[in-house]
Amino acid sequence: MLTGHHNTNYVLRVGLILAVLLGIAPFVRFKYRVPLKTVEVVPRIWPSEVDVLKVVCRHLSEVPRGLAVPGDRSLHRYLRHRPSASGIPTAVSTTS
């Protein structure tokens, strides 16, 4: 289980039946994202994170593919790497 700022993420292996339904290989890892019940700090202007990932992963291979959206949760292909937010540089002061 991995908890971020907006979701709790469970990394699981997909079973045979779910793999057939999603059109992916069985027993590969996937990430099951459950949104946290928190105050929305940054408004989301897109209706589905999975739809955004479908477009972005066409151009960036390191972006996990969105697989499905069961209700308010989502399934994503799991790519083992550091979280995207860990690569964000700290703010640099422009004053001298």
DSSP file with accessible surface (Angstrom, degrees, kcal/mol):
  #  RESIDUE AA STRUCTURE BP1 BP2  ACC     N-H-->O    O-->H-N    N-H-->O    O-->H-N    TCO  KAPPA ALPHA  PHI   PSI    X-CA   Y-CA   Z-CA
    1    1 A M              0   0  149      0, 0.0     2,-0.4     0, 0.0     9,-0.2   0.000 360.0 360.0 360.0 132.3    0.0    0.0    0.0
    2    2 A L  E     -A    9   0A  88      7,-3.4     7,-4.0     0, 0.0     2,-0.5  -0.994 360.0-157.4-124.8 126.5    1.3    3.4   -1.0
    3    3 A T  E     +A    8   0A  91     -2,-0.4     5,-0.2     5,-0.2     2,-0.1  -0.923  16.0 174.0-110.3 127.2   -0.4    6.6    0.2
    4    4 A G        -     0   0   36      3,-3.1    32,-0.0    -2,-0.5     0, 0.0  -0.324  50.3 -81.9-109.3-162.2    0.0    9.8   -1.6
    5    5 A H  S    S+     0   0  161      1,-0.1     3,-0.1    -2,-0.1    -2,-0.0   0.794 125.2  18.1 -75.4 -28.4   -1.5   13.3   -1.3
    6    6 A H  S    S+     0   0   78      1,-0.2    30,-2.6    29,-0.1     2,-0.3   0.589 124.5  30.9-119.2 -17.9   -4.7   12.4   -3.1
    7    7 A N  E     - B   0  35A  21     28,-0.3    -3,-3.1    30,-0.0     2,-0.5  -0.970  59.1-130.6-142.9 156.4   -5.0    8.6   -3.2
    8    8 A T  E     -AB   3  34A  19     26,-2.9    26,-2.9    -2,-0.3     2,-0.5  -0.951  35.6-156.0-101.3 129.2   -4.2    5.4   -1.4
    9    9 A N  E     -AB   2  33A  15     -7,-4.0    -7,-3.4    -2,-0.5     2,-0.5  -0.932  10.6-164.2-114.4 129.5   -2.6    3.1   -4.0
   10   10 A Y  E     - B   0  32A  87     22,-2.5    22,-3.0    -2,-0.5     2,-0.7  -0.949  10.4-150.0-110.8 125.4   -2.6   -0.7   -3.7
   11   11 A V  E     + B   0  31A  44     -2,-0.5     2,-0.3    20,-0.2    20,-0.2  -0.878  33.5 158.7 -97.4 118.1   -0.1   -2.6   -5.9
   12   12 A L  E     - B   0  30A  80     18,-2.5    18,-2.7    -2,-0.7     2,-0.5  -0.814  42.7-108.7-131.8 169.2   -1.6   -6.0   -6.8
   13   13 A R  E     - B   0  29A 147     -2,-0.3     2,-0.3    16,-0.2    16,-0.2  -0.889  37.1-121.3-102.4 135.5   -1.3   -8.8   -9.4
   14   14 A V        -     0   0    0     14,-2.6    13,-2.6    -2,-0.5    14,-0.1  -0.545  25.2-134.5 -78.2 134.2   -4.1   -9.1  -11.8
   15   15 A G     >  -     0   0   35     -2,-0.3     4,-2.4    11,-0.2     5,-0.2  -0.288  28.2 -97.0 -80.0 173.8   -5.9  -12.4  -11.9
   16   16 A L  H  > S+     0   0  104      2,-0.2     4,-2.1     1,-0.2     5,-0.2   0.921 119.7  46.3 -61.1 -47.9   -6.9  -14.3  -15.0
   17   17 A I  H  > S+     0   0  135      1,-0.2     4,-2.2     2,-0.2    -1,-0.2   0.941 115.0  45.8 -65.6 -46.1  -10.5  -13.2  -15.2
   18   18 A L  H  > S+     0   0   59      1,-0.2     4,-2.4     2,-0.2     5,-0.2   0.904 110.3  55.3 -64.7 -37.4   -9.7   -9.5  -14.7
   19   19 A A  H  X>S+     0   0    2     -4,-2.4     5,-2.2     1,-0.2     4,-1.3   0.921 108.3  48.1 -60.8 -42.3   -6.8   -9.7  -17.1
   20   20 A V  H  <5S+     0   0  109     -4,-2.1     3,-0.4     1,-0.2    -1,-0.2   0.934 112.1  49.4 -64.2 -43.2   -9.2  -11.0  -19.8
   21   21 A L  H  <5S+     0   0  136     -4,-2.2    -2,-0.2     1,-0.2    -1,-0.2   0.865 117.1  40.9 -64.8 -35.5  -11.7   -8.3  -19.1
   22   22 A L  H  <5S-     0   0   37     -4,-2.4    -1,-0.2    -5,-0.2    -2,-0.2   0.578 108.5-122.7 -88.4 -13.0   -9.0   -5.6  -19.2
   23   23 A G  T  <5S+     0   0   65     -4,-1.3     2,-0.3    -3,-0.4    -3,-0.2   0.860  70.4 119.4  73.7  35.3   -7.3   -7.0  -22.3
   24   24 A I  S   <S-     0   0   33     -5,-2.2    -1,-0.3    -6,-0.2    -2,-0.1  -0.808  72.6 -81.5-125.3 169.6   -3.9   -7.4  -20.5
   25   25 A A    >   -     0   0   59     -2,-0.3     3,-0.9     1,-0.1   -11,-0.2  -0.435  53.3-109.0 -69.0 140.9   -1.5  -10.2  -19.6
   26   26 A P  T 3  S+     0   0   53      0, 0.0   -11,-0.2     0, 0.0   -10,-0.1  -0.351  93.8  20.6 -70.6 152.5   -2.5  -12.1  -16.5
   27   27 A F  T 3  S+     0   0  127    -13,-2.6     2,-0.2     1,-0.2   -12,-0.1   0.497  85.8 131.8  71.3   9.0   -0.5  -11.9  -13.2
   28   28 A V    <   -     0   0   59     -3,-0.9   -14,-2.6   -13,-0.1    -1,-0.2  -0.509  64.0 -98.1 -80.6 161.3    1.2   -8.6  -14.1
   29   29 A R  E     +B   13   0A  99    -16,-0.2    49,-1.4    49,-0.2     2,-0.3  -0.517  43.1 177.5 -80.3 146.6    1.2   -5.9  -11.5
   30   30 A F  E     -BC  12  77A  13    -18,-2.7   -18,-2.5    47,-0.2     2,-0.5  -0.945  26.5-122.1-140.7 162.7   -1.3   -3.1  -11.5
   31   31 A K  E     -BC  11  76A  39     45,-3.5    45,-2.4    -2,-0.3     2,-0.6  -0.938  15.1-157.9-111.4 126.8   -2.1   -0.1   -9.2
   32   32 A Y  E     -BC  10  75A  59    -22,-3.0   -22,-2.5    -2,-0.5     2,-0.5  -0.917  15.6-157.6-104.5 113.9   -5.6    0.2   -7.7
   33   33 A R  E     -BC   9  74A  32     41,-3.0    41,-1.7    -2,-0.6   -24,-0.2  -0.850  12.1-173.8-102.9 127.2   -6.1    3.9   -6.7
   34   34 A V  E     -B    8   0A  24    -26,-2.9   -26,-2.9    -2,-0.5    39,-0.1  -0.972  27.4-124.7-117.4 118.3   -8.6    4.9   -4.1
   35   35 A P  E     -B    7   0A  43      0, 0.0   -28,-0.3     0, 0.0     2,-0.2  -0.358  22.4-124.4 -64.6 140.7   -9.1    8.6   -3.6
   36   36 A L        -     0   0   56    -30,-2.6     2,-1.4     1,-0.1   -31,-0.0  -0.569  20.2-117.6 -78.7 148.8   -8.7   10.0   -0.1
   37   37 A K        +     0   0  195     -2,-0.2     2,-0.3     3,-0.0    -1,-0.1  -0.738  66.0 132.9 -88.6  91.5  -11.5   12.0    1.4
   38   38 A T        -     0   0   84     -2,-1.4     2,-0.2   -32,-0.1   -32,-0.0  -0.864  65.7 -79.8-133.8 169.9   -9.7   15.3    1.7
   39   39 A V        -     0   0  124     -2,-0.3     2,-0.8     1,-0.1    -2,-0.0  -0.537  51.0-115.8 -70.3 133.5  -10.3   19.0    1.0
   40   40 A E        +     0   0  128     -2,-0.2    -1,-0.1     1,-0.2   -34,-0.0  -0.641  40.1 171.4 -77.2 110.6   -9.6   19.6   -2.7
   41   41 A V  S    S+     0   0  121     -2,-0.8    -1,-0.2     1,-0.3    -2,-0.0   0.882  72.8  35.8 -85.8 -44.0   -6.7   22.0   -2.8
   42   42 A V  S    S-     0   0   81      0, 0.0    -1,-0.3     0, 0.0     2,-0.1  -0.945  91.0-128.7-112.9 113.7   -6.1   21.9   -6.5
   43   43 A P        -     0   0   90      0, 0.0     2,-0.6     0, 0.0    -2,-0.0  -0.383  17.9-130.7 -64.0 137.9   -9.3   21.7   -8.5
   44   44 A R        -     0   0  105      1,-0.1    -4,-0.0    -2,-0.1     0, 0.0  -0.815  22.0-176.1 -89.9 122.3   -9.4   18.9  -11.1
   45   45 A I        +     0   0  159     -2,-0.6    -1,-0.1     2,-0.0     0, 0.0   0.501  62.8  77.7 -97.5  -4.7  -10.5   20.1  -14.5
   46   46 A W  S    S-     0   0  103      1,-0.1     3,-0.1     0, 0.0    -2,-0.0  -0.820  71.9-143.1-104.6 144.7  -10.4   16.7  -16.2
   47   47 A P  S    S+     0   0  134      0, 0.0     2,-0.4     0, 0.0    -1,-0.1   0.823  84.1  26.0 -75.6 -27.6  -13.2   14.2  -15.6
   48   48 A S     >  -     0   0   20      1,-0.1     4,-1.7     2,-0.0     5,-0.1  -0.957  53.0-158.1-145.6 122.9  -11.0   11.1  -15.6
   49   49 A E  H  > S+     0   0   70     -2,-0.4     4,-2.7     1,-0.2     5,-0.2   0.881 100.0  58.6 -62.4 -36.2   -7.3   10.5  -14.8
   50   50 A V  H  > S+     0   0    3      1,-0.2     4,-2.1     2,-0.2    16,-0.4   0.910 103.9  50.9 -62.0 -40.4   -7.4    7.3  -16.9
   51   51 A D  H  > S+     0   0   86      2,-0.2     4,-1.3     1,-0.2    -1,-0.2   0.904 110.3  49.4 -64.4 -39.5   -8.4    9.3  -20.0
   52   52 A V  H  X S+     0   0   59     -4,-1.7     4,-2.5     1,-0.2     3,-0.4   0.939 110.6  50.3 -64.0 -44.7   -5.6   11.8  -19.4
   53   53 A L  H  X S+     0   0   23     -4,-2.7     4,-2.9     1,-0.2     5,-0.2   0.865 103.0  60.4 -63.6 -34.9   -3.1    8.9  -19.0
   54   54 A K  H  < S+     0   0   96     -4,-2.1     4,-0.4    -5,-0.2    -1,-0.2   0.894 111.8  39.5 -59.3 -38.8   -4.3    7.3  -22.2
   55   55 A V  H >< S+     0   0   71     -4,-1.3     3,-0.9    -3,-0.4     4,-0.4   0.943 117.3  47.5 -75.8 -46.9   -3.3   10.4  -24.2
   56   56 A V  H >X S+     0   0   51     -4,-2.5     3,-1.9     1,-0.2     4,-1.7   0.902 104.5  59.2 -65.3 -40.1   -0.1   11.1  -22.3
   57   57 A C  T 3< S+     0   0   33     -4,-2.9    -1,-0.2     1,-0.3    -2,-0.2   0.690  92.1  69.6 -70.1 -12.8    1.3    7.5  -22.4
   58   58 A R  T <4 S+     0   0  180     -3,-0.9    -1,-0.3    -4,-0.4    -2,-0.2   0.783 114.1  28.0 -66.5 -25.7    1.2    7.7  -26.3
   59   59 A H  T <4 S+     0   0  148     -3,-1.9     2,-0.5    -4,-0.4    -2,-0.2   0.643 123.3  47.8-110.0 -22.6    4.0   10.2  -26.1
   60   60 A L    ><  -     0   0   78     -4,-1.7     3,-1.5     1,-0.1    -1,-0.2  -0.943  58.9-165.1-127.9 110.8    5.8    9.2  -22.8
   61   61 A S  T 3  S+     0   0  107     -2,-0.5    -1,-0.1     1,-0.3    -4,-0.1   0.720  86.4  65.0 -68.6 -20.6    6.6    5.5  -22.2
   62   62 A E  T 3  S+     0   0  113      2,-0.1    -1,-0.3    17,-0.0    -5,-0.1   0.472  81.5  95.2 -83.2   1.3    7.4    6.1  -18.5
   63   63 A V  S <  S-     0   0   28     -3,-1.5     2,-0.1    -7,-0.1    -3,-0.1  -0.782  82.0-118.8 -92.2 129.5    3.7    7.0  -17.8
   64   64 A P        -     0   0   17      0, 0.0     2,-0.3     0, 0.0    -7,-0.2  -0.437  27.6-117.0 -69.5 140.9    1.5    4.2  -16.6
   65   65 A R        -     0   0  104     -2,-0.1    12,-3.1    -8,-0.1     2,-0.3  -0.553  23.3-122.7 -77.0 136.4   -1.4    3.3  -18.8
   66   66 A G  E     -D   76   0A   3    -16,-0.4    10,-0.3    -2,-0.3     3,-0.1  -0.639  29.3-178.6 -76.4 136.3   -4.9    3.7  -17.3
   67   67 A L  E     -     0   0A  24      8,-3.2     2,-0.3     1,-0.4     9,-0.2   0.811  53.0 -19.4-106.4 -42.4   -6.8    0.5  -17.4
   68   68 A A  E     -D   75   0A  27      7,-1.3     7,-2.6     2,-0.0    -1,-0.4  -0.989  42.2-136.6-164.3 163.0  -10.3    1.0  -16.0
   69   69 A V        -     0   0   73     -2,-0.3     2,-1.1     5,-0.2     5,-0.2  -0.793  18.3-176.1-131.5  86.8  -12.4    3.3  -13.9
   70   70 A P    >   -     0   0   62      0, 0.0     3,-1.5     0, 0.0     2,-0.2  -0.739  66.7 -55.6 -84.1  99.2  -14.7    1.4  -11.5
   71   71 A G  T 3  S-     0   0   66     -2,-1.1     0, 0.0     1,-0.2     0, 0.0  -0.456 118.1 -18.1  70.9-129.7  -16.7    4.1   -9.8
   72   72 A D  T 3  S+     0   0   98     -2,-0.2    -1,-0.2   -37,-0.0     2,-0.2   0.396 125.6  80.6 -92.2   5.9  -14.5    6.8   -8.2
   73   73 A R    <   -     0   0   92     -3,-1.5     2,-0.3   -39,-0.1   -39,-0.2  -0.485  65.1-151.3-102.3 174.5  -11.5    4.5   -8.2
   74   74 A S  E     -C   33   0A  12    -41,-1.7   -41,-3.0    -5,-0.2     2,-0.4  -0.997  10.3-141.3-149.8 153.4   -9.1    3.6  -11.0
   75   75 A L  E     +CD  32  68A  13     -7,-2.6    -8,-3.2    -2,-0.3    -7,-1.3  -0.958  24.9 179.1-114.2 133.4   -6.8    0.8  -12.2
   76   76 A H  E     -CD  31  66A   2    -45,-2.4   -45,-3.5    -2,-0.4   -10,-0.2  -0.964  36.5-102.8-132.0 148.5   -3.5    1.7  -13.7
   77   77 A R  E     -C   30   0A 128    -12,-3.1     2,-0.5    -2,-0.3   -47,-0.2  -0.460  45.0-122.0 -63.6 140.6   -0.6   -0.4  -15.1
   78   78 A Y        -     0   0   52    -49,-1.4     2,-0.5    -2,-0.1   -49,-0.2  -0.780  29.2-175.8 -93.5 124.9    2.1   -0.5  -12.5
   79   79 A L        -     0   0   36     -2,-0.5     2,-0.7   -17,-0.1   -49,-0.0  -0.987  26.0-130.3-117.1 122.0    5.5    0.8  -13.5
   80   80 A R        +     0   0  206     -2,-0.5     2,-0.3     0, 0.0    -2,-0.0  -0.613  61.4 104.5 -77.1 113.4    8.2    0.4  -10.8
   81   81 A H  S    S-     0   0   97     -2,-0.7     3,-0.1     0, 0.0    -2,-0.1  -0.955  75.3 -65.8-169.0 177.3    9.9    3.8  -10.4
   82   82 A R        -     0   0  167     -2,-0.3     5,-0.1     1,-0.1     0, 0.0  -0.453  65.6 -88.0 -76.0 154.0   10.1    6.7   -8.1
   83   83 A P    >   -     0   0   92      0, 0.0     3,-1.2     0, 0.0     4,-0.4  -0.266  32.8-122.3 -60.2 145.2    6.9    8.8   -7.7
   84   84 A S  G >  S+     0   0  102      1,-0.3     3,-1.6     2,-0.2     4,-0.2   0.879 110.4  60.0 -56.2 -39.3    6.6   11.6  -10.2
   85   85 A A  G >  S+     0   0   61      1,-0.3     3,-1.3     2,-0.2    -1,-0.3   0.762  91.3  68.6 -65.1 -22.2    6.4   14.2   -7.4
   86   86 A S  G <  S+     0   0   70     -3,-1.2    -1,-0.3     1,-0.2    -2,-0.2   0.698  95.4  56.5 -72.0 -14.4    9.8   13.2   -6.1
   87   87 A G  G <  S+     0   0   41     -3,-1.6    -1,-0.2    -4,-0.4    -2,-0.2   0.443  77.6 112.1 -94.7   1.2   11.4   14.7   -9.2
   88   88 A I    <   -     0   0  121     -3,-1.3     2,-0.0    -4,-0.2    -3,-0.0  -0.617  67.6-130.6 -78.0 121.4   10.0   18.1   -8.7
   89   89 A P        -     0   0  111      0, 0.0     3,-0.1     0, 0.0     2,-0.1  -0.347  24.6-103.0 -69.6 155.8   12.8   20.6   -7.9
   90   90 A T        -     0   0  126      1,-0.1     2,-0.0    -2,-0.0     0, 0.0  -0.392  48.8 -86.5 -73.5 156.1   12.4   22.9   -5.0
   91   91 A A        -     0   0  104     -2,-0.1     2,-0.5     1,-0.1    -1,-0.1  -0.329  40.0-141.7 -64.9 142.2   11.6   26.6   -5.7
   92   92 A V        -     0   0  126     -3,-0.1     2,-0.2    -2,-0.0    -1,-0.1  -0.919  15.9-122.9-108.6 130.6   14.5   28.8   -6.5
   93   93 A S        -     0   0   85     -2,-0.5     0, 0.0     1,-0.1     0, 0.0  -0.506  15.5-163.8 -73.2 134.6   14.5   32.4   -5.2
   94   94 A T        +     0   0  141     -2,-0.2     2,-0.2     2,-0.1    -1,-0.1   0.411  62.6  94.2 -97.2  -0.9   14.9   35.0   -7.8
   95   95 A T              0   0  114      1,-0.0    -2,-0.1     0, 0.0     0, 0.0  -0.624 360.0 360.0 -90.5 152.2   15.7   37.8   -5.4
   96   96 A S              0   0  172     -2,-0.2    -2,-0.1     0, 0.0    -1,-0.0  -0.732 360.0 360.0-116.5 360.0   19.3   38.6   -4.6
